[in-house]
Amino acid sequence: MPATTTLPKMLRPFFWDYPFARLSIARDRDLIIRRLLSIGSWDAVCWMRKQFGDQELRNWLIAHKGRGLTPRQIRFWGLIYDLPASQINTWVQAAQNGVWGNR
């Protein structure tokens, strides 16, 4: 569970399209995790792992089935969190199909 409610200033560049001062770790948890898993720097990812813990991040990936991440990012985080290859392959296929593949 998050120890603080506000984000550190080093994360501001990753949330350029949101009012940064209004972001809350508790309320905007999904946005924060998705954004940092997809474009976070080393320091940002280290902060996120310390803030949420690896088990919570692993659970988040499973719950969201990799949505919001590219196939490459899904495979990377799947390796980091030791997720089953069959599960990762399903998510990658869905990401590759995207919006147009589902029409």
DSSP file (Angstrom, degrees, kcal/mol; ACC not computed):
  #  RESIDUE AA STRUCTURE BP1 BP2  ACC     N-H-->O    O-->H-N    N-H-->O    O-->H-N    TCO  KAPPA ALPHA  PHI   PSI    X-CA   Y-CA   Z-CA
    1    1 A M              0   0    0      0, 0.0    25,-0.0     0, 0.0    52,-0.0   0.000 360.0 360.0 360.0 139.2    0.0    0.0    0.0
    2    2 A P        -     0   0    0      0, 0.0    50,-0.1     0, 0.0    49,-0.1  -0.235 360.0-154.7 -58.3 138.8    1.3    3.5   -0.8
    3    3 A A  S    S+     0   0    0     48,-0.1     2,-0.2     2,-0.0    48,-0.0   0.780  77.8  32.0 -84.5 -29.4    3.1    5.2    2.0
    4    4 A T        -     0   0    0      2,-0.1    22,-0.1     1,-0.1     3,-0.0  -0.735  66.2-141.6-121.9 171.7    2.5    8.8    0.7
    5    5 A T  S    S+     0   0    0     -2,-0.2    20,-2.3    20,-0.1     2,-0.3   0.648  78.4  65.2-108.4 -19.2   -0.3   10.3   -1.3
    6    6 A T  S    S-     0   0    0     18,-0.2    18,-0.1    19,-0.1    -2,-0.1  -0.729  80.4-115.7-106.9 156.3    1.5   12.7   -3.6
    7    7 A L        -     0   0    0     16,-0.4     2,-0.1    13,-0.3    -2,-0.1  -0.613  32.4-107.5 -87.0 145.6    4.0   11.9   -6.4
    8    8 A P    >   -     0   0    0      0, 0.0     3,-2.0     0, 0.0     4,-0.2  -0.408  29.5-115.9 -68.8 150.4    7.6   12.9   -6.2
    9    9 A K  G >  S+     0   0    0      1,-0.3     3,-1.7     2,-0.2    -2,-0.0   0.752 109.0  73.1 -60.5 -26.0    8.6   15.8   -8.5
   10   10 A M  G 3  S+     0   0    0      1,-0.3    -1,-0.3     2,-0.1     4,-0.1   0.706  92.9  57.8 -63.4 -16.7   10.9   13.5  -10.6
   11   11 A L  G X> S+     0   0    0     -3,-2.0     3,-1.6     1,-0.2     4,-0.6   0.553  76.5  96.7 -89.3  -8.0    7.8   11.9  -12.0
   12   12 A R  G X4 S+     0   0    0     -3,-1.7     3,-1.7     1,-0.3    -1,-0.2   0.864  76.0  59.0 -51.3 -44.3    6.4   15.1  -13.4
   13   13 A P  G >4 S+     0   0    0      0, 0.0     3,-0.7     0, 0.0    -1,-0.3   0.776 101.8  55.6 -60.2 -23.9    7.7   14.6  -17.0
   14   14 A F  G <4 S+     0   0    0     -3,-1.6    -2,-0.2     1,-0.2     3,-0.2   0.620 110.8  44.0 -82.4 -12.1    5.8   11.3  -17.3
   15   15 A F  G X<  +     0   0    0     -3,-1.7     3,-1.8    -4,-0.6    -1,-0.2  -0.206  67.6 136.0-124.9  40.7    2.5   13.0  -16.5
   16   16 A W  T <  S+     0   0    0     -3,-0.7    -1,-0.1     1,-0.3    -2,-0.1   0.740  72.5  55.3 -61.2 -24.4    2.8   16.1  -18.7
   17   17 A D  T 3  S+     0   0    0     -3,-0.2    -1,-0.3     2,-0.1    -2,-0.1   0.282 102.9  64.7 -96.3  10.7   -0.8   15.7  -19.9
   18   18 A Y  S <  S-     0   0    0     -3,-1.8     2,-1.3     5,-0.0     3,-0.1  -0.936  97.4 -99.2-127.8 151.9   -2.3   15.7  -16.4
   19   19 A P    >>  -     0   0    0      0, 0.0     3,-1.8     0, 0.0     4,-0.6  -0.598  42.1-159.5 -69.9  98.8   -2.5   18.3  -13.7
   20   20 A F  G >4 S+     0   0    0     -2,-1.3     3,-1.4     1,-0.3   -13,-0.3   0.836  82.6  56.9 -55.5 -43.1    0.5   16.9  -11.7
   21   21 A A  G 34 S+     0   0    0      1,-0.3    -1,-0.3    -3,-0.1   -14,-0.0   0.728 106.0  52.8 -64.3 -20.6   -0.3   18.5   -8.4
   22   22 A R  G <4 S+     0   0    0     -3,-1.8    -1,-0.3     2,-0.1    -2,-0.2   0.558  81.9 110.2 -92.8  -8.6   -3.8   16.9   -8.4
   23   23 A L    <<  -     0   0    0     -3,-1.4   -16,-0.4    -4,-0.6     2,-0.4  -0.462  51.4-162.8 -69.3 137.3   -2.5   13.3   -9.0
   24   24 A S     >  -     0   0    0     -2,-0.2     4,-2.9     1,-0.1   -18,-0.2  -0.973  21.4-140.3-123.4 135.2   -3.0   11.1   -6.0
   25   25 A I  T  4 S+     0   0    0    -20,-2.3    -1,-0.1    -2,-0.4     4,-0.1   0.913 104.9  42.3 -60.0 -43.1   -1.2    7.7   -5.5
   26   26 A A  T >4 S+     0   0    0    -21,-0.2     3,-0.7     2,-0.2    -1,-0.2   0.944 121.9  37.2 -70.4 -48.2   -4.4    6.1   -4.1
   27   27 A R  T 34 S+     0   0    0      1,-0.2     3,-0.3   -22,-0.2    -2,-0.2   0.873 125.6  36.9 -74.2 -37.9   -6.9    7.6   -6.5
   28   28 A D  T 3X S+     0   0    0     -4,-2.9     4,-2.6     1,-0.2    -1,-0.2   0.001  76.3 127.8-106.6  27.5   -4.8    7.4   -9.7
   29   29 A R  H <> S+     0   0    0     -3,-0.7     4,-2.7     1,-0.2     5,-0.2   0.889  72.7  48.3 -52.2 -49.7   -3.0    4.2   -8.9
   30   30 A D  H  > S+     0   0    0     -3,-0.3     4,-2.7     1,-0.2     5,-0.3   0.917 112.6  48.2 -62.4 -44.2   -3.9    2.5  -12.3
   31   31 A L  H  > S+     0   0    0      2,-0.2     4,-2.6     1,-0.2     5,-0.2   0.933 113.3  48.0 -59.7 -46.9   -2.8    5.5  -14.3
   32   32 A I  H  X S+     0   0    0     -4,-2.6     4,-2.5     2,-0.2     5,-0.2   0.933 114.3  45.0 -62.5 -48.3    0.5    5.8  -12.4
   33   33 A I  H  X S+     0   0    0     -4,-2.7     4,-2.6    -5,-0.2     5,-0.2   0.946 114.8  47.7 -63.2 -48.3    1.4    2.1  -12.7
   34   34 A R  H  X S+     0   0    0     -4,-2.7     4,-1.6    -5,-0.2    -2,-0.2   0.925 114.4  46.8 -59.0 -45.6    0.4    1.9  -16.4
   35   35 A R  H  X S+     0   0    0     -4,-2.6     4,-3.0    -5,-0.3     5,-0.4   0.923 115.2  44.2 -65.1 -44.8    2.4    5.1  -17.3
   36   36 A L  H  X S+     0   0    0     -4,-2.5     4,-1.4    -5,-0.2    -1,-0.2   0.840 111.6  53.1 -73.7 -31.9    5.5    4.1  -15.4
   37   37 A L  H  < S+     0   0    0     -4,-2.6    -1,-0.2    -5,-0.2    -2,-0.2   0.848 118.0  38.7 -66.4 -32.0    5.5    0.5  -16.6
   38   38 A S  H  < S+     0   0    0     -4,-1.6    -2,-0.2    -5,-0.2    -3,-0.2   0.882 139.7   2.1 -89.1 -39.6    5.3    1.9  -20.2
   39   39 A I  H  < S+     0   0    0     -4,-3.0    -3,-0.2    -5,-0.2    -2,-0.1   0.298  88.1 133.7-133.5  11.8    7.6    4.9  -20.2
   40   40 A G     <  -     0   0    0     -4,-1.4    -4,-0.1    -5,-0.4     2,-0.0  -0.321  50.1-126.2 -68.6 146.3    9.1    5.2  -16.7
   41   41 A S     >  -     0   0    0      1,-0.1     4,-2.7    -2,-0.0     5,-0.2  -0.244  35.9 -94.2 -76.6 174.3   12.8    5.9  -16.3
   42   42 A W  H  > S+     0   0    0      1,-0.2     4,-2.6     2,-0.2     5,-0.2   0.942 128.8  46.8 -56.0 -48.7   15.0    3.6  -14.1
   43   43 A D  H  > S+     0   0    0      1,-0.2     4,-2.4     2,-0.2    -1,-0.2   0.888 112.0  50.8 -62.8 -39.1   14.5    5.9  -11.1
   44   44 A A  H  > S+     0   0    0      2,-0.2     4,-2.5     1,-0.2    -1,-0.2   0.909 111.6  46.9 -65.6 -41.8   10.8    6.1  -11.7
   45   45 A V  H  X S+     0   0    0     -4,-2.7     4,-2.7     2,-0.2     5,-0.2   0.895 111.1  52.0 -67.8 -39.4   10.5    2.3  -11.9
   46   46 A C  H  X S+     0   0    0     -4,-2.6     4,-2.1    -5,-0.2    -2,-0.2   0.924 111.1  47.9 -61.0 -43.5   12.6    1.9   -8.8
   47   47 A W  H  X S+     0   0    0     -4,-2.4     4,-2.8     1,-0.2    -2,-0.2   0.934 112.2  49.5 -60.9 -45.9   10.3    4.4   -7.0
   48   48 A M  H  X>S+     0   0    0     -4,-2.5     4,-3.0     1,-0.2     5,-0.6   0.906 110.4  49.5 -61.9 -43.1    7.2    2.5   -8.2
   49   49 A R  H  X5S+     0   0    0     -4,-2.7     4,-1.4     1,-0.2    -1,-0.2   0.880 114.6  45.2 -64.9 -37.2    8.5   -0.9   -7.1
   50   50 A K  H  <5S+     0   0    0     -4,-2.1    -2,-0.2    -5,-0.2    -1,-0.2   0.896 116.2  47.0 -70.6 -39.4    9.3    0.5   -3.7
   51   51 A Q  H  <5S+     0   0    0     -4,-2.8    -2,-0.2    -5,-0.2    -3,-0.2   0.923 130.2  17.3 -68.8 -46.8    6.0    2.3   -3.4
   52   52 A F  H  <5S-     0   0    0     -4,-3.0     4,-0.4    -5,-0.2    -3,-0.2   0.731 101.4-127.2-102.7 -27.0    3.7   -0.6   -4.6
   53   53 A G     X< -     0   0    0     -4,-1.4     4,-2.0    -5,-0.6     5,-0.2   0.180  24.8 -90.9  87.6 148.2    5.8   -3.7   -4.2
   54   54 A D  H  > S+     0   0    0      1,-0.2     4,-2.7     2,-0.2     5,-0.2   0.862 122.9  54.7 -64.4 -37.2    6.5   -6.3   -6.8
   55   55 A Q  H  > S+     0   0    0      1,-0.2     4,-2.6     2,-0.2    -1,-0.2   0.913 109.1  47.8 -65.2 -40.6    3.6   -8.5   -5.8
   56   56 A E  H  > S+     0   0    0     -4,-0.4     4,-2.1     2,-0.2    -1,-0.2   0.896 112.9  48.6 -66.5 -38.9    1.1   -5.7   -6.3
   57   57 A L  H  X S+     0   0    0     -4,-2.0     4,-2.4     2,-0.2    -2,-0.2   0.902 111.5  49.8 -66.8 -40.2    2.6   -4.8   -9.7
   58   58 A R  H  X S+     0   0    0     -4,-2.7     4,-2.2     1,-0.2    -2,-0.2   0.932 111.6  48.5 -61.5 -46.0    2.5   -8.4  -10.7
   59   59 A N  H  X S+     0   0    0     -4,-2.6     4,-2.8     1,-0.2    -2,-0.2   0.870 109.0  54.0 -62.2 -37.0   -1.1   -8.6   -9.7
   60   60 A W  H  X S+     0   0    0     -4,-2.1     4,-2.5     2,-0.2     6,-0.2   0.936 107.8  49.6 -62.9 -46.6   -1.8   -5.3  -11.6
   61   61 A L  H  X>S+     0   0    0     -4,-2.4     5,-1.2     1,-0.2     4,-1.0   0.919 113.7  46.2 -58.0 -44.5   -0.4   -6.8  -14.8
   62   62 A I  H  <5S+     0   0    0     -4,-2.2     3,-0.4     1,-0.2    -2,-0.2   0.929 113.2  48.6 -65.2 -45.7   -2.5   -9.9  -14.4
   63   63 A A  H  <5S+     0   0    0     -4,-2.8    -1,-0.2     1,-0.2    -2,-0.2   0.863 119.5  38.0 -63.3 -36.8   -5.7   -8.0  -13.6
   64   64 A H  H ><5S-     0   0    0     -4,-2.5     3,-2.3    -5,-0.2    -1,-0.2   0.480  99.4-135.7 -95.9  -3.5   -5.2   -5.6  -16.5
   65   65 A K  T 3<5 -     0   0    0     -4,-1.0    -3,-0.2    -3,-0.4    -4,-0.1   0.820  66.2 -61.5  53.5  35.6   -3.9   -8.4  -18.9
   66   66 A G  T > <S+     0   0    0     -5,-1.2     3,-1.9     1,-0.2    -1,-0.3   0.513  87.8 163.4  74.7   3.9   -1.2   -6.0  -20.1
   67   67 A R  T <   +     0   0    0     -3,-2.3    -1,-0.2     1,-0.3     3,-0.1  -0.291  63.5  28.2 -59.8 137.7   -3.7   -3.5  -21.5
   68   68 A G  T 3  S+     0   0    0      1,-0.3     2,-0.3   -30,-0.0    -1,-0.3   0.359 104.1  97.6  93.0  -4.8   -2.1   -0.1  -22.1
   69   69 A L  S <  S-     0   0    0     -3,-1.9    -1,-0.3     1,-0.0   -31,-0.1  -0.842  75.1-115.3-114.2 152.9    1.4   -1.7  -22.8
   70   70 A T     >  -     0   0    0     -2,-0.3     4,-2.8    -3,-0.1     5,-0.2  -0.391  35.1-104.5 -76.5 162.2    3.0   -2.5  -26.1
   71   71 A P  H  > S+     0   0    0      0, 0.0     4,-2.4     0, 0.0     5,-0.2   0.893 123.7  51.9 -54.1 -39.9    3.8   -6.1  -26.9
   72   72 A R  H  > S+     0   0    0      1,-0.2     4,-2.3     2,-0.2     5,-0.1   0.922 110.9  46.5 -63.3 -44.0    7.5   -5.5  -26.2
   73   73 A Q  H  > S+     0   0    0      2,-0.2     4,-2.7     1,-0.2     5,-0.3   0.888 110.4  53.5 -65.9 -39.2    6.6   -4.0  -22.8
   74   74 A I  H  X S+     0   0    0     -4,-2.8     4,-2.1     1,-0.2    -2,-0.2   0.935 110.7  46.4 -60.2 -46.3    4.3   -6.9  -22.0
   75   75 A R  H  X S+     0   0    0     -4,-2.4     4,-2.0    -5,-0.2    -2,-0.2   0.913 112.5  50.8 -63.7 -42.2    7.0   -9.4  -22.7
   76   76 A F  H  X S+     0   0    0     -4,-2.3     4,-2.3     1,-0.2     3,-0.2   0.963 114.8  40.9 -59.9 -53.7    9.6   -7.4  -20.7
   77   77 A W  H  X S+     0   0    0     -4,-2.7     4,-2.5     1,-0.2    -1,-0.2   0.807 110.3  59.7 -69.1 -28.0    7.4   -7.2  -17.6
   78   78 A G  H  <>S+     0   0    0     -4,-2.1     5,-2.6    -5,-0.3    -1,-0.2   0.895 108.6  44.7 -63.0 -39.4    6.2  -10.7  -18.1
   79   79 A L  H ><5S+     0   0    0     -4,-2.0     3,-1.0    -3,-0.2    -2,-0.2   0.922 112.6  51.0 -68.3 -44.7    9.8  -11.8  -17.8
   80   80 A I  H 3<5S+     0   0    0     -4,-2.3    -2,-0.2     1,-0.3    -1,-0.2   0.908 118.9  36.7 -59.7 -42.8   10.5   -9.6  -14.8
   81   81 A Y  T 3<5S-     0   0    0     -4,-2.5    -1,-0.3    -5,-0.1    -2,-0.2   0.237 108.2-122.2-100.0  14.0    7.5  -10.9  -12.9
   82   82 A D  T < 5 +     0   0    0     -3,-1.0    -3,-0.2     1,-0.2    -4,-0.1   0.893  46.2 173.6  51.2  51.7    7.8  -14.5  -14.1
   83   83 A L      < -     0   0    0     -5,-2.6    -1,-0.2    -6,-0.1     5,-0.0  -0.627  42.0 -87.5 -87.8 150.1    4.3  -14.7  -15.7
   84   84 A P     >  -     0   0    0      0, 0.0     4,-2.3     0, 0.0     3,-0.4  -0.292  30.2-131.9 -60.0 136.6    3.4  -17.8  -17.7
   85   85 A A  H  > S+     0   0    0      1,-0.2     4,-2.9     2,-0.2     5,-0.2   0.857 106.1  56.4 -58.4 -38.0    4.4  -17.6  -21.4
   86   86 A S  H  > S+     0   0    0      2,-0.2     4,-1.7     1,-0.2    -1,-0.2   0.895 108.5  47.4 -63.3 -38.7    0.9  -18.7  -22.5
   87   87 A Q  H  > S+     0   0    0     -3,-0.4     4,-2.1     2,-0.2    -2,-0.2   0.929 113.0  48.1 -66.3 -46.3   -0.7  -15.8  -20.6
   88   88 A I  H  X S+     0   0    0     -4,-2.3     4,-2.8     1,-0.2     5,-0.2   0.917 109.0  53.7 -61.1 -44.5    1.8  -13.3  -22.0
   89   89 A N  H  X S+     0   0    0     -4,-2.9     4,-2.4     1,-0.2    -1,-0.2   0.881 107.8  50.9 -59.9 -38.9    1.3  -14.6  -25.6
   90   90 A T  H  X S+     0   0    0     -4,-1.7     4,-2.0     2,-0.2    -1,-0.2   0.922 112.3  46.1 -63.5 -44.9   -2.4  -14.1  -25.3
   91   91 A W  H  X S+     0   0    0     -4,-2.1     4,-2.4     2,-0.2    -2,-0.2   0.904 111.8  51.1 -65.2 -41.5   -1.9  -10.5  -24.1
   92   92 A V  H  X S+     0   0    0     -4,-2.8     4,-2.5     2,-0.2     5,-0.2   0.921 108.9  51.5 -62.4 -43.9    0.6   -9.8  -26.8
   93   93 A Q  H  X S+     0   0    0     -4,-2.4     4,-2.0     1,-0.2    -1,-0.2   0.915 110.7  48.2 -59.2 -43.5   -1.8  -11.1  -29.4
   94   94 A A  H  X S+     0   0    0     -4,-2.0     4,-2.0     1,-0.2    -1,-0.2   0.897 111.7  49.7 -63.9 -40.4   -4.6   -8.9  -28.1
   95   95 A A  H  < S+     0   0    0     -4,-2.4    -2,-0.2     1,-0.2    -1,-0.2   0.871 110.5  50.3 -67.1 -36.5   -2.2   -5.9  -28.1
   96   96 A Q  H  < S+     0   0    0     -4,-2.5    -1,-0.2     1,-0.2    -2,-0.2   0.862 109.2  50.9 -70.7 -35.1   -1.2   -6.6  -31.7
   97   97 A N  H  X S+     0   0    0     -4,-2.0     4,-2.6    -5,-0.2     5,-0.3   0.904  88.8 163.4 -67.1 -40.3   -4.8   -6.8  -32.8
   98   98 A G  H  X  -     0   0    0     -4,-2.0     4,-0.8     2,-0.2    -2,-0.1  -0.001  60.4 -39.1  55.3-160.8   -5.5   -3.5  -31.2
   99   99 A V  H >4 S+     0   0    0      1,-0.2     3,-0.6     2,-0.2    -1,-0.2   0.907 140.9  48.2 -64.9 -44.5   -8.6   -1.5  -32.0
  100  100 A W  H >4 S+     0   0    0      1,-0.2     3,-1.0     2,-0.2    -1,-0.2   0.826 106.8  56.3 -71.7 -31.0   -8.6   -2.2  -35.7
  101  101 A G  H 3< S+     0   0    0     -4,-2.6    -1,-0.2     1,-0.2    -3,-0.2   0.725 105.1  53.6 -71.5 -20.2   -8.1   -6.0  -35.2
  102  102 A N  T <<        0   0    0     -4,-0.8    -1,-0.2    -3,-0.6    -2,-0.2   0.391 360.0 360.0 -94.3   3.1  -11.2   -6.2  -33.1
  103  103 A R    <         0   0    0     -3,-1.0    -1,-0.2    -4,-0.2    -2,-0.1   0.468 360.0 360.0 -82.8 360.0  -13.5   -4.5  -35.7
